[in-house]
Amino acid sequence: MNRILVIRGGAIGDFLLTLPALKLLRDAFPSAHLEILGYKHIIALAENRGYADSVRSIDYAPLASFFSRDGELAAELAQYFHSFQQIVSYLFDPDEIFADNLKRCGVKNLIKASPQINDGEHAARQLARPLEQLGLFLEDPAAVLYPNKEDRMFAKKFLERSARPLLALHPGSGGERKNWALENWRKLGDWLTESMQPSTLLVVIGEADESRAQQLKESWAKRRVCFAHNLSLPQVAALLEQCALFIGHDSGISHLAAAVGVPSLLLFGPTDPEIWAPVGENVRILRAPEGNLRALEFQTVRDALPYELMRIGMST
């Protein structure tokens, strides 16, 4: 098999939960050209970083022709899809319009892998299950990311004036119900900066975190805090790789931290960590009472942290 295409939309966490499946393909076909079609700012995490040889943006207007039944297909894309010996598509395609149009292009080997996740088993296992058609079976559902030399050079420069250890926080997520109260994050940051001296808080700001981040910037103006803002995902991954501890929610950034091996304490609310939490020996989950993050007290999280700090060789 010379050329393999994986089509994967979705958010950051969705892609990282698919990474173990990508690793199965990469390990099984190390000499093949493996390409990913998806949202370019997300799939950049895999490009020339141990997984994909190249990537292509799914935000390409002519691709719309492949979602119309019996329409005229963009010739360039028809030739592009035909060039792959194997395609694995995680697109939501309930009427199989996209799949049928790929067949019209002469695609003979297509694995239709649903992006929908149920409550049966961990999401990474569900996303890898379709690859059993190729005789590939997932053993380890933990995602692993490999920042490259350029990523690590950026991180070194970004952090060159930061006191160590670095303690990373991501106080946001993709939904308000998955967020711990901002006041609790403020208390947590105050406690960490007062207890761990010298140290630096690295606060990661995601796409939906602007309002929360601005309030924290005002509160922590005189503390040793740096904000990772408007950075590419590979750059954020390289920064997190340098951290001694990460604290976050059920979010794509938490999956990013776990994938680069940072010891992580993750606060889960309404979502089931048995399905959605990143897997890894460095990941610890703290579930809110009855799945309600409003009921998770600051003291409960604070009391969990000395264990985490001792586990990584630090003390308060």
C-alpha positions as CSV (number, residue, x, y, z in Angstrom):
1,M,0.0,0.0,0.0
2,N,1.7,3.2,-1.2
3,R,-0.8,6.0,-0.4
4,I,-3.2,6.3,2.5
5,L,-5.7,9.1,3.2
6,V,-7.4,9.7,6.5
7,I,-10.3,12.2,6.5
8,R,-10.9,13.7,9.9
9,G,-13.0,16.8,10.8
10,G,-14.0,17.7,14.3
11,A,-12.5,19.6,17.2
12,I,-9.0,19.3,18.8
13,G,-10.1,16.6,21.2
14,D,-11.8,14.6,18.4
15,F,-8.6,14.5,16.4
16,L,-6.4,13.6,19.4
17,L,-8.8,10.7,20.3
18,T,-8.2,9.5,16.7
19,L,-4.4,9.6,17.1
20,P,-4.1,6.0,18.3
21,A,-5.9,4.9,15.2
22,L,-3.5,6.9,13.1
23,K,-0.6,5.3,14.9
24,L,-1.9,1.9,14.0
25,L,-1.8,2.9,10.3
26,R,1.6,4.5,10.6
27,D,3.1,1.5,12.3
28,A,1.5,-1.0,10.0
29,F,2.5,0.8,6.8
30,P,5.7,2.7,7.7
31,S,6.7,3.2,4.1
32,A,3.4,4.5,2.8
33,H,2.6,8.1,2.1
34,L,0.1,8.9,4.8
35,E,-2.0,12.1,4.3
36,I,-4.7,13.7,6.5
37,L,-7.5,15.8,5.1
38,G,-9.0,18.0,7.9
39,Y,-8.9,21.3,9.6
40,K,-5.4,22.4,8.9
41,H,-4.7,24.2,12.3
42,I,-5.6,20.9,14.1
43,I,-4.0,18.3,11.8
44,A,-0.8,20.3,11.8
45,L,-0.2,18.4,15.1
46,A,0.5,15.3,13.1
47,E,2.3,16.7,10.0
48,N,6.0,15.7,10.0
49,R,5.6,14.9,13.7
50,G,5.6,11.1,13.4
51,Y,2.3,10.5,11.8
52,A,1.4,12.3,8.5
53,D,3.7,12.9,5.6
54,S,1.4,15.8,4.4
55,V,-1.9,17.4,5.3
56,R,-4.6,19.1,3.2
57,S,-7.3,21.5,4.4
58,I,-10.9,20.3,4.3
59,D,-12.0,24.0,4.0
60,Y,-11.8,23.9,0.2
61,A,-14.8,25.1,-1.7
62,P,-14.7,22.5,-4.6
63,L,-15.1,19.7,-2.0
64,A,-18.7,20.7,-1.6
65,S,-19.4,18.9,-4.9
66,F,-18.7,15.6,-3.1
67,F,-21.7,16.2,-0.8
68,S,-24.2,16.4,-3.7
69,R,-25.8,13.3,-5.1
70,D,-25.1,12.6,-8.8
71,G,-23.6,16.1,-9.2
72,E,-20.5,17.1,-11.3
73,L,-17.4,16.3,-9.2
74,A,-14.5,18.7,-9.1
75,A,-12.0,17.0,-11.5
76,E,-8.9,17.9,-9.5
77,L,-10.4,16.3,-6.4
78,A,-11.6,13.3,-8.3
79,Q,-8.0,12.7,-9.4
80,Y,-6.7,13.4,-5.9
81,F,-9.0,10.8,-4.2
82,H,-8.3,8.2,-6.9
83,S,-4.6,8.5,-6.2
84,F,-4.9,6.7,-2.8
85,Q,-5.0,3.0,-2.4
86,Q,-6.8,3.3,0.9
87,I,-9.1,6.0,2.3
88,V,-10.4,6.0,5.9
89,S,-13.2,8.6,6.3
90,Y,-14.4,9.8,9.6
91,L,-16.9,12.2,8.0
92,F,-20.5,12.1,9.1
93,D,-22.1,10.7,6.0
94,P,-25.4,8.9,7.0
95,D,-26.8,8.8,3.5
96,E,-23.4,7.7,2.1
97,I,-23.4,10.5,-0.5
98,F,-19.7,11.3,0.1
99,A,-18.9,7.6,0.0
100,D,-20.8,7.0,-3.3
101,N,-19.0,10.0,-4.9
102,L,-15.6,8.6,-3.9
103,K,-16.6,5.3,-5.6
104,R,-17.5,7.4,-8.7
105,C,-13.9,8.6,-8.7
106,G,-12.7,5.0,-8.8
107,V,-11.9,4.7,-5.1
108,K,-12.0,0.9,-4.4
109,N,-10.8,0.7,-0.8
110,L,-12.8,2.9,1.5
111,I,-13.3,2.4,5.2
112,K,-16.4,4.3,6.5
113,A,-15.5,5.1,10.1
114,S,-18.3,6.9,12.0
115,P,-17.2,9.9,14.0
116,Q,-20.2,9.3,16.4
117,I,-19.3,8.0,19.9
118,N,-21.5,5.9,22.1
119,D,-21.3,4.8,25.7
120,G,-19.9,1.3,25.0
121,E,-16.2,1.9,25.4
122,H,-13.5,4.6,25.3
123,A,-13.7,6.9,22.3
124,A,-10.2,6.1,21.1
125,R,-11.1,2.4,20.9
126,Q,-14.3,3.2,19.0
127,L,-12.5,5.3,16.5
128,A,-9.9,2.6,15.9
129,R,-12.4,-0.2,15.6
130,P,-13.0,0.3,11.8
131,L,-9.3,-0.4,11.2
132,E,-10.0,-4.0,12.2
133,Q,-11.1,-4.4,8.5
134,L,-7.3,-4.1,7.8
135,G,-6.4,-6.6,10.5
136,L,-5.3,-3.7,12.8
137,F,-6.3,-4.0,16.5
138,L,-5.8,-1.2,19.0
139,E,-4.0,-2.3,22.2
140,D,-3.0,1.1,23.7
141,P,-5.7,3.9,23.5
142,A,-3.2,6.5,24.8
143,A,-2.5,9.3,22.3
144,V,1.1,10.4,21.9
145,L,2.4,13.6,20.3
146,Y,5.9,14.3,19.1
147,P,6.8,18.1,19.0
148,N,9.5,18.6,16.4
149,K,12.7,20.6,16.6
150,E,11.1,23.8,15.4
151,D,8.3,23.5,18.0
152,R,10.8,22.9,20.8
153,M,13.0,25.8,19.8
154,F,9.9,28.1,19.9
155,A,9.1,26.8,23.4
156,K,12.6,27.4,24.6
157,K,12.6,31.0,23.5
158,F,9.1,31.6,24.8
159,L,9.9,30.3,28.3
160,E,13.5,31.5,28.6
161,R,12.7,34.0,31.3
162,S,10.2,31.8,33.2
163,A,11.0,30.5,36.6
164,R,10.8,26.7,37.0
165,P,8.8,24.6,37.7
166,L,6.2,25.5,35.1
167,L,2.6,24.8,36.2
168,A,0.1,24.9,33.4
169,L,-3.6,25.8,33.7
170,H,-6.3,25.8,31.1
171,P,-9.4,27.3,32.7
172,G,-11.7,26.9,29.7
173,S,-13.3,24.3,27.5
174,G,-15.8,24.0,24.6
175,G,-18.8,24.5,26.9
176,E,-19.8,26.4,30.0
177,R,-21.1,23.3,31.8
178,K,-17.7,21.7,31.5
179,N,-16.0,24.7,33.2
180,W,-15.1,25.0,36.8
181,A,-16.0,28.4,38.3
182,L,-13.6,31.2,37.4
183,E,-13.4,32.3,41.0
184,N,-12.0,28.8,41.9
185,W,-9.4,29.1,39.2
186,R,-8.4,32.5,40.6
187,K,-8.0,30.9,44.1
188,L,-6.1,28.0,42.7
189,G,-3.6,30.2,40.8
190,D,-3.2,32.4,43.9
191,W,-2.5,29.3,46.0
192,L,0.0,27.8,43.6
193,T,2.0,31.0,43.1
194,E,2.2,31.5,46.9
195,S,3.0,27.9,47.7
196,M,5.4,27.1,44.9
197,Q,8.2,29.7,44.9
198,P,9.9,30.1,42.5
199,S,7.5,28.9,39.8
200,T,5.6,30.2,36.8
201,L,2.0,29.7,35.9
202,L,1.5,29.0,32.2
203,V,-2.1,29.8,31.3
204,V,-3.3,28.4,28.0
205,I,-6.0,30.4,26.3
206,G,-8.2,28.6,23.8
207,E,-10.6,29.9,21.2
208,A,-13.5,30.2,23.6
209,D,-11.5,31.4,26.6
210,E,-11.0,35.1,25.9
211,S,-13.4,36.5,28.5
212,R,-12.1,34.2,31.3
213,A,-8.5,34.9,30.3
214,Q,-9.0,38.7,30.5
215,Q,-10.4,38.5,34.0
216,L,-7.5,36.3,35.1
217,K,-5.0,38.7,33.5
218,E,-6.4,41.5,35.6
219,S,-6.3,39.4,38.8
220,W,-2.8,38.1,38.3
221,A,-1.1,41.2,36.9
222,K,1.5,41.2,39.7
223,R,2.0,37.5,39.8
224,R,4.5,35.3,37.9
225,V,2.1,34.3,35.2
226,C,2.5,34.0,31.4
227,F,-0.3,33.5,28.9
228,A,-0.1,31.2,25.9
229,H,-2.4,33.2,23.5
230,N,-2.9,33.1,19.8
231,L,-0.3,30.3,19.4
232,S,-0.5,27.4,17.0
233,L,-1.4,24.0,18.5
234,P,2.1,22.5,17.8
235,Q,3.5,25.5,19.7
236,V,1.1,25.0,22.6
237,A,2.0,21.3,22.7
238,A,5.7,22.1,22.9
239,L,5.1,24.6,25.7
240,L,3.1,22.0,27.7
241,E,5.8,19.4,27.2
242,Q,8.1,21.6,29.3
243,C,5.6,21.8,32.2
244,A,5.8,19.9,35.5
245,L,2.0,19.8,36.0
246,F,-1.2,20.6,34.0
247,I,-4.7,21.3,35.4
248,G,-7.6,21.5,33.1
249,H,-11.1,20.4,32.2
250,D,-12.6,18.0,29.6
251,S,-11.1,19.9,26.7
252,G,-8.9,19.5,23.6
253,I,-6.1,21.3,25.4
254,S,-6.2,18.6,28.2
255,H,-5.9,15.9,25.6
256,L,-2.9,17.9,24.2
257,A,-1.2,18.0,27.6
258,A,-1.8,14.3,28.2
259,A,-0.5,13.4,24.7
260,V,2.9,15.1,25.4
261,G,3.2,13.3,28.7
262,V,2.5,16.1,31.2
263,P,1.3,14.9,34.6
264,S,-2.3,16.1,34.5
265,L,-5.1,16.6,36.9
266,L,-8.4,16.9,35.0
267,L,-11.7,18.2,36.4
268,F,-14.6,16.4,34.8
269,G,-18.3,17.4,35.1
270,P,-21.2,16.2,33.0
271,T,-19.1,14.1,30.5
272,D,-18.1,10.6,31.3
273,P,-14.3,10.2,31.7
274,E,-14.5,6.5,31.0
275,I,-15.4,7.5,27.4
276,W,-13.8,11.0,26.9
277,A,-10.8,11.4,29.2
278,P,-7.3,11.1,27.8
279,V,-5.6,7.8,28.7
280,G,-2.2,7.7,30.3
281,E,-0.3,6.8,33.4
282,N,0.2,10.5,34.0
283,V,-3.5,11.4,33.9
284,R,-5.6,11.7,37.0
285,I,-9.3,12.5,36.9
286,L,-11.2,14.4,39.6
287,R,-15.0,14.0,38.9
288,A,-17.4,16.6,40.2
289,P,-20.2,15.4,42.5
290,E,-23.1,14.2,40.4
291,G,-21.2,15.6,37.4
292,N,-21.9,19.1,38.4
293,L,-18.7,21.3,38.4
294,R,-20.5,24.0,40.4
295,A,-20.5,21.5,43.3
296,L,-16.7,20.8,43.1
297,E,-15.2,22.9,45.9
298,F,-11.9,24.7,45.6
299,Q,-10.6,22.9,48.7
300,T,-11.2,19.5,47.1
301,V,-9.0,20.4,44.2
302,R,-6.4,22.1,46.4
303,D,-6.3,19.0,48.6
304,A,-5.7,16.8,45.6
305,L,-2.7,18.8,44.4
306,P,-0.2,18.0,47.1
307,Y,-0.5,14.3,46.0
308,E,0.1,15.3,42.4
309,L,3.0,17.5,43.3
310,M,4.7,14.8,45.4
311,R,4.1,12.3,42.7
312,I,6.2,14.4,40.3
313,G,8.9,15.1,42.9
314,M,7.8,18.6,44.1
315,S,6.5,19.7,47.4
316,T,4.5,22.6,48.8
